[in-house]
Amino acid sequence: MAKGILEFDLSNVDETKAHLRAVKSTDMALALWDIVNNTKKRLENSFENKEIDKYEALDLVFEKIYEIYEDHGIQVDDLIS
């Protein structure tokens, strides 16, 4: 069986970020899957029989994305900055 070992120097700021990205990769993948596969249907249901403008719609879409991030324990700023 093939194995892969990732090693990080957690005293190095850049490697600490890389470690966090590796640890959170499954959470991020699940969040992306949720966004792609479930969000459109949920939003369509919430928009049904409502008159909203495009800015309100965009706000609702991004609120839902941030909610999904939170549900999966993802802080995007921690992963990229």
C-alpha positions as CSV (number, residue, x, y, z in Angstrom):
1,M,0.0,0.0,0.0
2,A,1.3,3.4,-0.9
3,K,1.6,6.0,1.8
4,G,2.1,9.7,1.8
5,I,3.4,11.7,4.8
6,L,3.0,15.5,5.1
7,E,5.4,17.2,7.4
8,F,5.1,20.8,8.6
9,D,7.3,23.0,10.7
10,L,4.6,24.6,12.9
11,S,7.1,27.2,14.1
12,N,7.1,28.6,10.6
13,V,4.2,30.9,9.8
14,D,3.9,29.9,6.1
15,E,4.1,26.2,7.0
16,T,1.5,26.7,9.7
17,K,-0.9,28.1,7.0
18,A,-0.1,25.1,4.8
19,H,-0.9,22.8,7.7
20,L,-4.2,24.5,8.3
21,R,-5.1,24.2,4.7
22,A,-4.3,20.5,4.7
23,V,-6.3,19.9,7.8
24,K,-9.3,21.8,6.6
25,S,-9.3,20.4,3.0
26,T,-12.1,17.9,3.7
27,D,-14.2,20.6,5.3
28,M,-13.6,22.9,2.3
29,A,-14.5,20.1,-0.1
30,L,-17.7,19.3,1.7
31,A,-18.6,23.0,1.8
32,L,-18.0,23.4,-1.9
33,W,-20.1,20.2,-2.6
34,D,-22.9,21.7,-0.5
35,I,-22.7,25.0,-2.4
36,V,-22.8,23.4,-5.8
37,N,-25.4,20.7,-5.1
38,N,-27.8,22.1,-2.5
39,T,-27.6,25.9,-2.5
40,K,-29.4,26.6,-5.8
41,K,-32.4,24.5,-4.8
42,R,-32.6,26.0,-1.3
43,L,-32.4,29.5,-2.7
44,E,-35.0,28.8,-5.4
45,N,-37.4,27.7,-2.7
46,S,-36.8,30.8,-0.6
47,F,-37.2,33.1,-3.7
48,E,-40.5,31.5,-4.7
49,N,-43.4,33.9,-4.7
50,K,-41.1,36.8,-3.7
51,E,-40.2,40.0,-5.6
52,I,-36.6,40.9,-4.8
53,D,-34.1,42.9,-6.7
54,K,-30.8,41.6,-8.0
55,Y,-28.8,43.1,-5.1
56,E,-31.0,41.5,-2.5
57,A,-30.7,38.2,-4.4
58,L,-26.9,38.5,-4.4
59,D,-26.9,39.3,-0.7
60,L,-28.9,36.2,0.0
61,V,-26.6,34.0,-2.1
62,F,-23.5,35.2,-0.3
63,E,-25.2,34.9,3.1
64,K,-26.0,31.3,2.3
65,I,-22.3,30.7,1.2
66,Y,-21.0,32.2,4.5
67,E,-23.5,30.1,6.4
68,I,-22.3,26.9,4.7
69,Y,-18.7,27.9,5.5
70,E,-19.6,28.4,9.2
71,D,-21.5,25.0,9.2
72,H,-18.3,23.4,8.1
73,G,-16.0,25.3,10.4
74,I,-14.2,27.2,7.6
75,Q,-12.7,30.7,8.1
76,V,-11.5,31.5,4.6
77,D,-9.4,34.4,5.9
78,D,-7.4,32.0,8.1
79,L,-6.7,29.8,5.1
80,I,-5.4,32.5,2.7
81,S,-3.9,35.4,4.7
